């Protein structure tokens, strides 16, 4: 090979030797971790010791170094931002100014750390003015965070260009993390710490100093909960306890408002971080879209004195319903607590106690280092004072040595005893001062040799010695150190404590859909083709008996009304069907419609099978009692049974079995009883039997029951009624041709069940068959609905009291081909007292003119 041939490339030589091979996934993982930790520790999360992120800490330290304290004049915000950015925080000026502005907002910080002058934004979301227009200085409480920072109380680190030093943490004379809270989003984690009342947090910290074994519950005796700068209310204490116990929780915050004069709702405090202007806009949008009803005007009357948003209500609007609508959509928010902070540079979720423990450890270290620094300073001063006192005791000799020394350095050396000064061959007295003492003595002025100056030096020396003893005691005894921490915290409390702004109210449950529905009595109509609707009860005024009533519903061709009943919109109702099933539904879930509307298919509300019809409705309000209650059911074929209401606690959306039925049988009626009542069974053919309830034993839901009445061929059960022994009652019977009667209940003597019973009413061609039998009392109103959709409301007292086995009187005038489909009884409270008084005064027991009332013989057959 020729000598000038190129060398063979050696990959192990030169620059290539410095290249390292790495797997890309490992490099990406490590680089991302480095980036994440840089964001976590250097930008996004607060330190548990002073509660500040680096940008907050750097702004305050830059202001401190520039002398922009609470006692100085305000300085342009742009100047503060520039110094912070140039010396300590190498990021954009907008981020620094946003932080500065937030520290000046009294609606963002519970105790603002910056005293701003100018426009720093508003609760309406208005941004601060440009930094060149605003001015700022430290707030007095911010100085407490930096107090004693020059006394070696905290560690310092180099700034970003190694030109200056900045503190790693501030001394923080109070637990700022809890007092002002913090929020931030890091990589893979975030923090959201609510602000608290300064006095409460300090009281809890002092309690922890005195009782290191205190629990979170003990500390909560002092820290009641977050205290937001905008006030408002925290709903419930359980979420607060969870947040303090675990470091995480969801706190419901509700606006402060009141109803004035029943026609306006005035909002005076908003949940923390709620944008007022946006809130008013959202409410207005919901009103315009019909999501919130009952509001006619909305005004923002807020000024410098506080928030005032006025919601004017329409005439007749239910203020409680509007209030609940506002609560559900606008006046409540959730504050998600994540008590995450840096502890020794690592992110940790902390409980309330852990947060205060970490702060106390920091504060103890600050006081210890401050005391050590001051002790060294005092010991140096004591050493100087000792030298001065010694010099004053030998003032003549000291002056002679200094005066006869060749130079200042010779004088210092002579005072240190390093050589002897001679005068005329005679040595002057020698001394053993230290270098610092000698330097000080040589620099003393002649005026300090007076007797007064000497007394002052002695007094100062005694004070310094006393302070040294105190500092040594603090450093040598942890209890003494804790006492200093406690006393300084209490001084901060005395200086800056104020009243709590956020109230804590009991949790009465979240606003449900039911709260948004006005509670009122309604009439519910169900048809044979399973159309259902509700109408306000006051749609139907009471009329005299014998009228036609008014239209209650429009029917499609071939459909007829099957049942009508009265209930409150907030009632839970049990719907029993002819198939023996039972379903559960809230009345307000039935759509509200006009009298002339057809209704909505019940299939959309109840999972009914083909041919399944609602035959009875029970209000669960009647089942609420400390006494045991039963659902007593009867079938068309005369069977009857009782089942405890406890068997009906968990009703599925598809319904559950209420009773077992024979193939040719159907459920006819249901009543709520208590085991001690009498029952009355009425048949279509006009027979009725009364017997004691305890003759029917309690059974399960799947049982068929026992015989209640012995029916004639072709007859069937029409209704079941229960006798209330605590109320004066009559037996009211209505027939399908619109006739009816009211009979004293005592005319129905008690028999044994499964008898044929007594004749209740004549069921001839005029009357038709029995449609309904009810037990009624003074003040009750009768609601009669025809198959063609007419509804008549009339007081039961309009029907004269007559005997059994009579024809009765006209109750409702029906058109040709129409018949009574359903009857319900309602007790209107507002009319009850007058009705009861009339009943007690007595009334004519005879027949109304023109109506036949023929008494007949009792027909009884008491066979079992």
Order of alpha helices (4+ residues) and beta strands (2+ residues): alpha-alpha-beta-alpha-alpha-beta-beta-alpha-beta-beta-alpha-beta-beta-alpha-alpha-beta-alpha-beta-beta-beta-alpha-beta-beta-alpha-beta-beta-beta-alpha-alpha-alpha-beta-beta-alpha-alpha-alpha-beta-beta-beta-beta-beta-beta-beta-beta-beta-beta-beta-beta-beta-beta-beta-beta-beta-beta-beta-beta-beta-beta-beta-beta-beta-alpha
